[in-house]
Amino acid sequence: MVSPDNQHRQVSFEGSTLSLPIYLDYPASTPLDEQVAIAITTAMQKSSGNPHSSTHSFGHQARQSIEQAQEHIATLINARPHEIIFTSGATEANNLALLGFIRAVSGTRHVISVETEHEAVLQPLKFLSNHEGVELTLLPVDENGLIDLKRLEKEIRRETVLVSVMAANNETGVRQDIRSIGRICAERNIAFHCDAAQALVTEKIDITVENITLLSLSGHKIYAPMGIGALYVKEGTKINPLFHGGGQQRALRPGTQPTALCVGLGEACRIVSETRESDTQHIKRLRSAFKEALWNQLGDEVRFNADAASHIPGCVSMTFTGINAEDLLLELPDLAFSTGSACSSMTSEPSHVLRAMGLSAEEAAATIRIGLGRPTKFDDVAYTVQQIVRAYHNIRNGGERDMDIRREGS
């Protein structure tokens, strides 16, 4: 990651002016969109009342702002506004979906998910399995991070109540075939939960076409603020609340809603609805330019993970030969990227996603994730490739010199 001490500065590169450091960690978090920031500021200034106060105009105004935000979110995924529940983010949305839904089901409960899911899905499911008697099946993935749909069908039992599969992986960008998964679930009357936090900027997700029962999304993955997210709950789906204290949001998520944050999330969804196609094409071109340039420079010394699978374009996972990703990160203070999921970067354990795909611990430790986003420019990509190649050769050459010195000393 870029050191917090780094100050933004301007440099000349191939006739252009670049602003350093360059942000390349969009899967971890997106910057706040300027229009979203304006919408939030306006809401803070105008919607000062409690949205649940019904006795005065201030409360009505705040409530109307939230309802408009629900409409924007619902439009993005083809839902109905009252099916949108605001949360603090995708982690809470995932917990509410999984814990809330499964606890509302009586009798023997069997749940199917995937080994490469985000920890915000895996940990709640493992808790239910360890403490509440839920039977859990985690599907393996192949070398491209994809599940076998026939294996999914085979694992379904009479007691299966829920399948939870993310739309796109946060470490590799691999897209699962959620339409086929939704069809399999619908044919068997099984609920389908989808963590769509990483996918919505560039992927069209229609909860009706995909037969999705519960869908989680996060504000800071779509150019909205941190601290706000949402859960789509299909009408008629029973879930138990995680919190108690009020009747807000259909009593599923009690508490006073943060009007300005809700407005920000709604505005971000409105923008995504309008710009998704152009954003997708722009980021696809950036991805192709990045991969081609890096491959031309390094060849077989870099491997793009799950390259045969379908991806969201903004996430590129790559493994380098003969180096440690942490060393590469330290060599590149002008580039902000990740060696894995931001949510698990505080641990020293190898990525569970990469390990499930068959990478060794050594290969996982040599892997970085580059994220591309709406504001990324082609000059940013060209400079990034140049710097990665320089740093890679420095590390390899330095390592070889160190080995020669040790040999001479012996």
Legacy VTK file of the C-alpha trace (Angstrom):
# vtk DataFile Version 3.0
C-alpha trace
ASCII
DATASET POLYDATA
POINTS 410 float
0.000 0.000 0.000
1.036 3.616 -0.337
2.483 5.045 2.840
0.219 7.620 4.520
3.233 9.919 4.534
3.196 10.069 0.735
1.917 13.390 -0.539
0.225 13.778 -3.906
2.641 15.274 -6.402
2.816 15.869 -10.125
5.396 14.163 -12.361
6.046 14.192 -16.083
5.699 10.855 -17.842
6.005 10.373 -21.607
4.809 13.895 -22.286
1.913 13.729 -19.832
1.524 14.887 -16.272
0.668 12.202 -13.731
-0.518 12.599 -10.178
1.348 10.296 -7.798
0.716 8.084 -5.977
-1.585 6.210 -8.384
-4.565 4.490 -6.791
-4.962 0.875 -7.941
-6.963 -0.698 -5.127
-10.529 -0.286 -6.358
-11.637 -3.771 -5.222
-10.786 -2.696 -1.667
-12.506 0.682 -1.866
-13.503 3.248 -4.457
-13.004 7.007 -4.052
-16.062 9.101 -3.346
-17.679 10.334 -6.547
-17.957 14.127 -6.689
-21.670 14.026 -7.513
-22.216 11.678 -4.602
-20.335 14.027 -2.294
-22.544 16.919 -3.410
-25.689 14.847 -2.836
-24.510 13.945 0.669
-23.658 17.537 1.540
-27.014 18.762 0.250
-28.839 16.106 2.246
-26.956 17.064 5.408
-27.952 20.681 4.909
-31.586 20.134 3.925
-32.649 16.873 5.564
-31.918 17.656 9.194
-34.923 15.852 10.645
-35.285 12.281 11.825
-36.684 10.312 8.860
-38.921 8.391 11.261
-40.561 11.532 12.671
-43.960 11.878 11.052
-45.231 14.980 12.825
-43.306 17.707 11.005
-41.922 18.641 7.589
-38.277 18.048 8.562
-38.958 14.372 9.184
-41.048 14.109 6.013
-38.259 15.646 3.957
-35.662 13.238 5.329
-37.990 10.318 4.717
-38.599 11.392 1.130
-34.833 11.583 0.547
-34.401 8.033 1.818
-37.292 6.738 -0.268
-35.762 8.293 -3.370
-32.467 6.584 -2.524
-34.304 3.262 -2.216
-35.773 3.834 -5.668
-32.321 4.394 -7.182
-30.935 1.228 -5.562
-33.966 -0.803 -6.567
-33.724 0.423 -10.167
-30.100 -0.721 -10.360
-31.041 -4.356 -9.644
-34.673 -4.347 -10.904
-36.166 -4.641 -7.418
-38.944 -2.699 -5.693
-38.018 0.134 -3.328
-39.615 -1.421 -0.236
-37.423 -4.505 -0.737
-34.271 -2.470 -0.009
-32.953 -2.513 3.570
-30.158 -0.096 4.440
-27.222 -1.500 6.437
-23.787 -0.305 7.509
-22.185 -2.141 4.590
-21.984 -5.474 2.803
-20.616 -7.280 5.860
-23.725 -6.451 7.850
-25.910 -7.165 4.832
-24.330 -10.610 4.460
-24.781 -11.352 8.161
-28.389 -10.185 8.129
-29.112 -12.262 5.035
-27.469 -15.456 6.254
-28.101 -15.414 9.994
-31.504 -13.805 9.618
-32.791 -16.122 6.918
-31.462 -19.388 8.318
-32.639 -18.649 11.866
-36.128 -18.054 10.497
-36.242 -21.603 9.121
-37.255 -24.454 11.398
-36.147 -28.068 11.254
-32.993 -29.465 9.694
-31.193 -26.788 7.688
-28.549 -27.373 5.049
-26.695 -24.524 3.355
-24.386 -24.583 0.320
-21.710 -21.990 -0.338
-18.229 -21.841 -1.899
-14.707 -22.118 -0.492
-13.694 -18.821 -2.109
-16.467 -16.667 -0.657
-15.659 -13.498 1.251
-15.061 -13.988 4.976
-18.213 -11.949 5.625
-20.085 -14.950 4.202
-17.845 -17.792 5.373
-17.608 -16.698 9.002
-21.382 -16.370 9.628
-21.955 -19.735 7.953
-19.234 -21.414 9.991
-20.712 -19.896 13.152
-24.112 -21.351 12.275
-22.497 -24.699 11.567
-20.449 -24.771 14.774
-23.034 -23.360 17.187
-26.545 -23.674 15.761
-26.630 -27.086 14.133
-26.693 -25.925 10.530
-25.256 -28.405 8.034
-22.797 -26.625 5.740
-21.337 -27.668 2.393
-18.577 -25.551 0.860
-18.122 -26.256 -2.829
-14.576 -26.466 -4.193
-13.469 -24.435 -7.209
-11.280 -25.343 -10.157
-8.003 -23.662 -11.125
-10.017 -20.778 -12.580
-11.984 -20.201 -9.395
-15.250 -21.567 -10.798
-17.659 -23.971 -9.196
-18.997 -27.021 -11.005
-22.742 -26.517 -11.497
-23.296 -30.264 -11.688
-21.550 -30.603 -8.327
-23.862 -27.917 -6.948
-26.914 -29.853 -8.122
-25.505 -33.058 -6.679
-24.968 -31.481 -3.246
-28.559 -30.235 -2.945
-30.618 -32.214 -0.439
-34.205 -32.174 0.721
-33.007 -30.137 3.739
-31.167 -27.536 1.637
-32.694 -24.138 2.375
-30.143 -21.682 0.991
-27.342 -21.352 -1.552
-24.930 -18.423 -1.160
-22.578 -17.576 -4.030
-20.920 -14.230 -4.724
-21.305 -12.643 -8.141
-17.612 -11.771 -8.507
-14.655 -12.627 -6.322
-12.977 -9.776 -4.491
-9.437 -11.149 -4.942
-9.484 -12.509 -8.483
-12.470 -10.826 -10.109
-13.772 -14.210 -11.296
-17.491 -14.155 -12.107
-19.643 -17.114 -11.194
-22.580 -18.076 -13.401
-25.186 -16.644 -11.049
-27.954 -16.902 -13.631
-27.558 -20.671 -13.818
-27.183 -20.893 -10.045
-30.379 -18.896 -9.590
-32.207 -21.129 -12.029
-31.071 -24.257 -10.183
-32.273 -22.763 -6.887
-35.608 -21.581 -8.302
-36.376 -24.992 -9.800
-35.908 -26.549 -6.360
-37.568 -23.783 -4.335
-34.296 -22.938 -2.563
-33.399 -19.380 -1.557
-30.419 -17.832 -3.338
-28.212 -15.246 -1.621
-25.690 -13.306 -3.707
-22.931 -11.034 -2.411
-22.778 -8.551 -5.285
-20.483 -5.990 -3.667
-17.708 -6.328 -6.258
-19.844 -6.730 -9.350
-22.324 -3.887 -9.603
-20.114 -1.201 -11.163
-19.609 -3.166 -14.373
-22.065 -6.091 -14.260
-25.801 -5.889 -14.846
-27.570 -7.899 -12.172
-31.317 -8.369 -12.422
-32.732 -10.055 -9.334
-35.719 -11.339 -11.332
-33.712 -12.842 -14.202
-31.123 -14.282 -11.789
-33.802 -15.540 -9.357
-32.043 -13.886 -6.417
-33.775 -13.945 -3.028
-31.241 -11.897 -1.058
-28.554 -9.577 -2.457
-25.857 -7.673 -0.547
-24.152 -4.514 -1.753
-21.676 -2.003 -0.366
-21.408 1.754 -0.801
-17.635 2.075 -0.852
-17.332 -0.403 -3.737
-19.453 1.794 -6.046
-18.052 5.288 -5.333
-20.308 5.971 -2.337
-19.125 6.451 1.267
-17.912 3.817 3.665
-20.372 2.921 6.398
-23.408 2.376 4.208
-24.698 -0.636 2.278
-27.932 -2.407 1.545
-29.637 -5.769 1.484
-32.293 -6.661 -1.053
-34.891 -8.928 0.546
-37.396 -10.424 -1.862
-40.940 -9.664 -0.792
-42.391 -12.525 1.233
-38.987 -13.758 2.419
-38.918 -14.232 6.170
-35.753 -13.252 8.006
-35.111 -12.593 11.681
-33.506 -9.281 12.632
-30.023 -9.219 14.143
-30.845 -6.163 16.251
-33.872 -5.206 18.309
-35.137 -1.824 19.356
-37.561 -0.342 16.853
-39.823 -0.963 13.920
-37.771 0.819 11.273
-37.150 -0.846 7.905
-39.880 -3.458 8.272
-38.419 -4.214 11.731
-35.598 -6.064 9.972
-32.942 -3.474 10.742
-34.084 -1.170 13.546
-32.404 2.139 14.235
-32.497 5.645 12.844
-31.375 5.630 9.238
-28.438 7.932 8.345
-30.208 10.089 5.780
-27.134 11.598 4.137
-25.360 8.235 3.768
-28.503 6.635 2.349
-28.788 9.484 -0.134
-25.133 8.994 -1.084
-25.649 5.297 -1.755
-28.753 6.010 -3.802
-26.966 8.641 -5.872
-24.046 6.278 -6.500
-26.481 3.619 -7.724
-28.183 6.153 -9.977
-24.815 7.048 -11.508
-23.861 3.402 -11.979
-27.161 2.804 -13.788
-26.258 5.593 -16.221
-22.522 4.958 -16.650
-22.168 1.177 -16.333
-21.812 0.543 -20.055
-19.217 3.268 -20.633
-17.373 2.403 -17.412
-17.212 -1.235 -18.425
-15.798 -0.494 -21.862
-13.260 1.954 -20.425
-12.057 -0.467 -17.751
-11.931 -3.375 -20.216
-9.599 -1.342 -22.437
-7.442 -0.464 -19.446
-7.269 -4.125 -18.433
-6.259 -5.256 -21.915
-3.579 -2.564 -22.171
-2.185 -3.446 -18.750
-2.034 -7.193 -19.348
-0.570 -6.888 -22.841
2.127 -4.420 -21.764
3.121 -6.421 -18.696
3.204 -9.698 -20.627
5.348 -8.108 -23.349
7.857 -7.061 -20.688
7.888 -10.110 -18.410
6.454 -13.009 -20.402
6.281 -16.222 -18.423
7.658 -14.508 -15.346
4.121 -13.284 -14.633
0.962 -15.412 -14.610
-2.516 -13.921 -14.700
-4.629 -16.007 -12.361
-7.847 -17.625 -13.574
-7.186 -16.159 -16.994
-9.568 -18.554 -18.723
-12.528 -17.523 -16.560
-14.926 -14.638 -17.060
-13.948 -11.614 -14.960
-15.150 -8.273 -13.824
-12.668 -6.096 -15.745
-11.452 -3.978 -12.842
-9.695 -6.740 -10.895
-6.433 -8.313 -12.102
-4.722 -11.008 -10.011
-1.192 -11.986 -11.021
1.571 -14.165 -9.631
5.255 -13.400 -10.207
8.104 -15.857 -10.450
10.821 -15.851 -7.821
9.755 -12.915 -5.635
7.578 -12.119 -2.645
4.662 -9.774 -3.263
5.425 -7.836 -0.080
8.873 -7.009 -1.473
7.280 -5.760 -4.672
4.872 -3.622 -2.682
7.742 -2.018 -0.762
9.551 -1.261 -4.013
6.533 0.636 -5.363
5.572 3.438 -2.954
3.987 5.402 -5.808
1.440 2.658 -6.533
-1.435 1.786 -4.222
-2.338 -1.865 -4.775
-2.923 -4.947 -2.684
-1.340 -8.333 -2.101
-4.796 -9.771 -1.426
-8.132 -8.924 0.132
-8.053 -5.772 2.230
-10.331 -7.489 4.730
-7.772 -10.206 5.436
-4.546 -8.246 4.982
-3.960 -8.082 8.741
-3.277 -11.816 8.825
-0.151 -13.620 7.646
-2.106 -16.588 6.326
-1.987 -17.268 2.569
-5.094 -16.254 0.655
-7.821 -18.860 1.102
-9.086 -17.939 -2.359
-5.788 -18.621 -4.113
-5.161 -21.770 -2.095
-8.610 -23.092 -3.053
-7.666 -22.512 -6.705
-4.616 -24.727 -6.287
-1.845 -22.170 -5.770
0.862 -23.136 -3.310
1.551 -20.995 -0.248
4.676 -19.717 -2.014
2.708 -18.798 -5.139
0.023 -17.070 -3.081
2.734 -15.037 -1.365
3.986 -13.947 -4.800
0.574 -12.652 -5.914
-0.692 -9.085 -6.166
-4.074 -7.634 -7.089
-4.321 -4.561 -9.298
-7.625 -2.699 -9.320
-8.776 -0.410 -12.133
-11.642 2.028 -11.846
-13.643 4.798 -13.397
-10.965 7.496 -12.783
-8.006 5.356 -13.982
-6.231 6.697 -17.074
-4.160 4.936 -19.725
-1.096 6.915 -18.659
-1.616 5.522 -15.161
-1.541 2.009 -16.604
1.578 2.658 -18.691
3.422 4.122 -15.711
2.282 1.243 -13.505
3.641 -1.356 -15.916
6.944 0.489 -16.195
7.326 0.659 -12.421
6.298 -2.966 -11.801
8.812 -4.212 -14.380
11.566 -2.033 -12.892
10.809 -3.173 -9.359
10.553 -6.823 -10.378
13.958 -6.818 -12.051
15.476 -4.951 -9.112
14.220 -7.605 -6.704
15.305 -10.510 -8.925
18.731 -9.033 -9.615
19.185 -8.092 -5.984
18.231 -11.584 -4.923
20.697 -13.098 -7.367
23.481 -10.805 -6.113
22.684 -11.720 -2.521
22.899 -15.412 -3.453
26.262 -14.856 -5.148
27.565 -13.067 -2.063
26.452 -15.915 0.191
28.123 -18.417 -2.140
31.391 -16.438 -2.098
31.264 -16.221 1.676
30.920 -19.965 2.003
LINES 1 411
410 0 1 2 3 4 5 6 7 8 9 10 11 12 13 14 15 16 17 18 19 20 21 22 23 24 25 26 27 28 29 30 31 32 33 34 35 36 37 38 39 40 41 42 43 44 45 46 47 48 49 50 51 52 53 54 55 56 57 58 59 60 61 62 63 64 65 66 67 68 69 70 71 72 73 74 75 76 77 78 79 80 81 82 83 84 85 86 87 88 89 90 91 92 93 94 95 96 97 98 99 100 101 102 103 104 105 106 107 108 109 110 111 112 113 114 115 116 117 118 119 120 121 122 123 124 125 126 127 128 129 130 131 132 133 134 135 136 137 138 139 140 141 142 143 144 145 146 147 148 149 150 151 152 153 154 155 156 157 158 159 160 161 162 163 164 165 166 167 168 169 170 171 172 173 174 175 176 177 178 179 180 181 182 183 184 185 186 187 188 189 190 191 192 193 194 195 196 197 198 199 200 201 202 203 204 205 206 207 208 209 210 211 212 213 214 215 216 217 218 219 220 221 222 223 224 225 226 227 228 229 230 231 232 233 234 235 236 237 238 239 240 241 242 243 244 245 246 247 248 249 250 251 252 253 254 255 256 257 258 259 260 261 262 263 264 265 266 267 268 269 270 271 272 273 274 275 276 277 278 279 280 281 282 283 284 285 286 287 288 289 290 291 292 293 294 295 296 297 298 299 300 301 302 303 304 305 306 307 308 309 310 311 312 313 314 315 316 317 318 319 320 321 322 323 324 325 326 327 328 329 330 331 332 333 334 335 336 337 338 339 340 341 342 343 344 345 346 347 348 349 350 351 352 353 354 355 356 357 358 359 360 361 362 363 364 365 366 367 368 369 370 371 372 373 374 375 376 377 378 379 380 381 382 383 384 385 386 387 388 389 390 391 392 393 394 395 396 397 398 399 400 401 402 403 404 405 406 407 408 409
